[in-house]
Amino acid sequence: MKMHVCSVTVDITSTINGIKTFGQSNNDIVTQFIGIHPQFVQEVDIEKFVEIFSEYSDSIGGIGEIGLDPTYTLTKGNSYQKQKQVFQEMLSLAEKSNKPISIHSRKSLDDILDIIGSYNLTNLLFHWFSGNKKQLRVLMDMGAYVSYGPPLVFSEDKRVLLKNTDRNRILIETDGPVQYPRCFAELPALPTSFLVTVAKSVGEVLDISYLEVNEFITSNTENFLGKKLG
């Protein structure tokens, strides 16, 4: 499988580190997304983030990981309203820069759909899609991408969702360094080689060859990123 990785950031520290590591010299291998994850909105200095984005915009491939997640509102200073404020700031940057977006939507997909309708956005990815078939159909009708990861190895629910996803809107990921108790020997999913297993699982679900999976995932990735892969 032709490997090209999208690296996302979650706060200002990881954004700076990501740009230093990947953003300026490895665009043929890694596309750097930068964003503020809903888990860390209480720590963010929006003005500083915008300054970083403006300075390195040419080497930044997209905005992410951004979104909403009520799970994190138990953290001091992290309210759902604050998450929405930061999310909208990130969407404004994406709209102005015409860059693709990676969205975190756990337990918040309907709220996110309400918000994004106010923006003119390019190439939305709902990473680690965990909604239902009705919500999936809404995303397909609006031309969004969804990504699936290692749970395809063992989760029948994820396999059913994959079967209901338009083939030209499917992407794959590891969500590293997350660990999975039912695959990969519980190791953190950092190596890109884990994507091979995910792609194999896609082929099993769709009853197509690994080569066919490789071809359409590559095409989908290029269309999402808006560039040809080397």
C-alpha positions as CSV (number, residue, x, y, z in Angstrom):
1,M,0.0,0.0,0.0
2,K,1.2,3.5,-0.9
3,M,1.7,5.2,2.5
4,H,0.9,8.8,3.1
5,V,0.1,10.0,6.6
6,C,-2.0,12.9,7.9
7,S,-0.7,14.0,11.2
8,V,-3.1,16.1,13.4
9,T,-2.5,18.3,16.4
10,V,-4.6,18.9,19.5
11,D,-3.3,22.1,21.1
12,I,-0.7,24.8,20.6
13,T,2.2,22.8,21.9
14,S,1.5,19.8,19.6
15,T,0.9,22.3,16.8
16,I,4.3,23.9,17.1
17,N,6.0,20.4,17.5
18,G,4.1,19.1,14.5
19,I,5.0,22.0,12.2
20,K,8.7,21.7,13.3
21,T,8.7,17.9,12.7
22,F,6.5,17.5,9.6
23,G,5.0,20.7,8.3
24,Q,7.9,22.2,6.4
25,S,10.0,19.5,4.9
26,N,8.0,16.2,4.6
27,N,5.0,17.1,2.6
28,D,5.5,14.2,0.2
29,I,5.1,11.8,3.1
30,V,3.1,13.6,5.8
31,T,0.4,16.2,5.5
32,Q,0.3,18.3,8.6
33,F,-3.2,19.3,10.0
34,I,-3.3,21.7,12.9
35,G,-6.2,22.3,15.3
36,I,-7.5,22.6,18.8
37,H,-9.2,19.4,20.0
38,P,-12.3,19.8,22.2
39,Q,-10.4,18.2,25.1
40,F,-8.0,21.1,25.3
41,V,-10.2,24.2,24.7
42,Q,-9.7,25.5,28.2
43,E,-5.9,25.9,27.5
44,V,-6.1,27.6,24.1
45,D,-4.9,31.1,23.2
46,I,-6.8,31.7,20.0
47,E,-4.8,34.7,18.9
48,K,-1.5,32.8,19.2
49,F,-3.0,29.9,17.3
50,V,-4.1,32.2,14.5
51,E,-0.6,33.8,14.4
52,I,1.0,30.3,14.0
53,F,-1.5,29.4,11.3
54,S,-0.8,32.6,9.4
55,E,3.0,32.2,9.6
56,Y,3.0,28.6,8.4
57,S,-0.1,28.5,6.3
58,D,1.7,27.4,3.1
59,S,3.0,24.2,4.8
60,I,-0.2,23.4,6.6
61,G,-2.3,20.9,4.8
62,G,-5.6,21.1,6.8
63,I,-7.4,22.0,10.0
64,G,-7.8,19.4,12.6
65,E,-8.4,17.7,14.9
66,I,-11.3,20.0,15.8
67,G,-14.9,19.5,16.9
68,L,-17.1,18.9,19.9
69,D,-17.3,16.3,22.6
70,P,-19.4,16.6,25.8
71,T,-17.3,13.9,27.4
72,Y,-14.6,16.5,28.2
73,T,-16.9,19.1,29.8
74,L,-16.1,17.6,33.2
75,T,-12.6,19.1,33.0
76,K,-12.3,22.4,34.8
77,G,-12.7,25.3,32.4
78,N,-14.0,23.1,29.6
79,S,-17.6,23.9,28.9
80,Y,-19.6,22.9,25.8
81,Q,-20.1,26.5,25.0
82,K,-16.3,27.1,25.1
83,Q,-15.9,24.1,22.8
84,K,-18.4,25.6,20.3
85,Q,-16.6,28.9,20.4
86,V,-13.2,27.4,19.6
87,F,-14.7,25.1,17.0
88,Q,-16.3,28.0,15.2
89,E,-12.9,29.9,15.3
90,M,-11.3,26.8,13.7
91,L,-14.1,26.6,11.0
92,S,-13.5,30.3,10.2
93,L,-9.9,29.6,9.6
94,A,-10.7,26.6,7.4
95,E,-13.2,28.7,5.4
96,K,-10.8,31.5,4.8
97,S,-7.9,29.3,3.9
98,N,-10.0,26.7,1.9
99,K,-8.3,23.8,3.6
100,P,-9.7,20.4,4.4
101,I,-10.9,19.6,7.9
102,S,-10.7,16.6,10.3
103,I,-13.6,16.7,12.7
104,H,-14.0,14.9,16.1
105,S,-17.7,14.3,16.6
106,R,-18.2,11.9,19.5
107,K,-21.7,12.3,20.9
108,S,-22.1,15.6,19.1
109,L,-22.7,14.9,15.5
110,D,-26.1,16.6,15.2
111,D,-24.8,19.7,16.9
112,I,-21.8,19.8,14.5
113,L,-24.1,19.5,11.5
114,D,-26.1,22.4,12.8
115,I,-23.0,24.6,13.1
116,I,-21.2,23.7,9.9
117,G,-24.2,24.7,7.8
118,S,-23.3,28.4,8.4
119,Y,-19.8,28.0,6.8
120,N,-18.6,27.4,3.2
121,L,-16.2,24.6,3.8
122,T,-14.0,22.3,1.6
123,N,-13.6,18.6,2.1
124,L,-14.9,17.6,5.5
125,L,-13.7,14.4,7.2
126,F,-15.6,13.0,10.1
127,H,-12.8,11.0,11.6
128,W,-13.5,7.8,13.5
129,F,-17.2,7.9,12.5
130,S,-19.3,6.5,15.3
131,G,-22.8,7.7,14.4
132,N,-25.8,5.7,13.1
133,K,-26.9,4.8,9.6
134,K,-29.3,7.8,9.4
135,Q,-26.5,10.3,10.3
136,L,-24.1,8.5,7.9
137,R,-26.6,9.1,5.1
138,V,-26.7,12.8,5.9
139,L,-22.9,12.9,5.6
140,M,-22.9,11.0,2.3
141,D,-25.6,13.4,0.9
142,M,-23.5,16.4,1.8
143,G,-20.3,14.9,0.3
144,A,-18.4,14.4,3.5
145,Y,-15.7,11.8,4.1
146,V,-15.7,9.3,7.0
147,S,-12.8,7.3,8.3
148,Y,-12.7,3.9,9.9
149,G,-9.9,2.3,12.0
150,P,-8.8,-0.9,13.8
151,P,-12.3,-1.7,15.2
152,L,-13.1,-2.9,11.6
153,V,-11.0,-6.0,12.6
154,F,-13.5,-7.1,15.3
155,S,-16.6,-4.8,15.4
156,E,-19.7,-5.9,13.4
157,D,-21.3,-2.5,14.0
158,K,-18.4,-0.7,12.3
159,R,-18.6,-3.2,9.4
160,V,-22.3,-2.5,8.9
161,L,-21.6,1.2,8.8
162,L,-18.7,0.7,6.3
163,K,-21.1,-1.3,4.0
164,N,-23.5,1.7,4.0
165,T,-20.7,4.2,3.2
166,D,-20.3,5.4,-0.4
167,R,-17.0,3.9,-1.6
168,N,-15.7,7.3,-2.8
169,R,-16.1,8.7,0.7
170,I,-14.2,6.1,2.7
171,L,-10.8,6.8,4.4
172,I,-8.9,4.7,6.9
173,E,-6.8,5.6,10.0
174,T,-5.2,4.1,13.1
175,D,-6.0,7.0,15.5
176,G,-2.6,6.3,17.1
177,P,-1.4,6.1,19.8
178,V,-4.7,4.7,20.9
179,Q,-4.5,1.0,22.1
180,Y,-7.0,-1.6,21.2
181,P,-7.7,-4.6,23.5
182,R,-8.9,-6.9,20.7
183,C,-6.2,-6.4,18.1
184,F,-2.6,-5.5,17.6
185,A,-1.6,-7.2,20.8
186,E,-2.8,-4.1,22.7
187,L,0.1,-2.1,21.4
188,P,-0.3,1.6,20.7
189,A,-1.4,2.1,17.1
190,L,1.5,4.2,16.1
191,P,3.1,2.3,13.1
192,T,1.6,3.2,9.8
193,S,1.9,-0.6,9.0
194,F,-1.3,-1.0,11.1
195,L,-3.1,0.7,8.2
196,V,-2.4,-2.4,6.1
197,T,-4.6,-4.5,8.5
198,V,-7.3,-1.9,8.4
199,A,-7.2,-1.9,4.6
200,K,-7.4,-5.7,4.5
201,S,-10.5,-5.5,6.8
202,V,-12.1,-3.0,4.4
203,G,-11.6,-5.5,1.6
204,E,-13.1,-8.3,3.6
205,V,-16.2,-6.2,4.4
206,L,-16.7,-5.0,0.8
207,D,-15.7,-8.3,-0.8
208,I,-13.0,-6.8,-2.9
209,S,-9.2,-7.3,-3.3
210,Y,-6.6,-5.6,-1.2
211,L,-5.3,-4.0,-4.5
212,E,-8.8,-2.5,-5.2
213,V,-8.9,-1.1,-1.6
214,N,-5.5,0.4,-2.1
215,E,-6.6,2.1,-5.3
216,F,-9.8,3.7,-4.1
217,I,-8.3,4.7,-0.7
218,T,-5.5,6.4,-2.5
219,S,-7.9,8.2,-4.8
220,N,-10.1,9.3,-1.9
221,T,-7.2,10.5,0.0
222,E,-5.9,12.6,-2.9
223,N,-9.4,14.1,-3.4
224,F,-9.8,14.9,0.3
225,L,-6.4,16.5,0.5
226,G,-6.6,18.2,-2.9
227,K,-3.2,17.0,-4.0
228,K,-1.6,14.0,-5.7
229,L,0.4,11.6,-3.6
230,G,3.9,10.7,-4.6
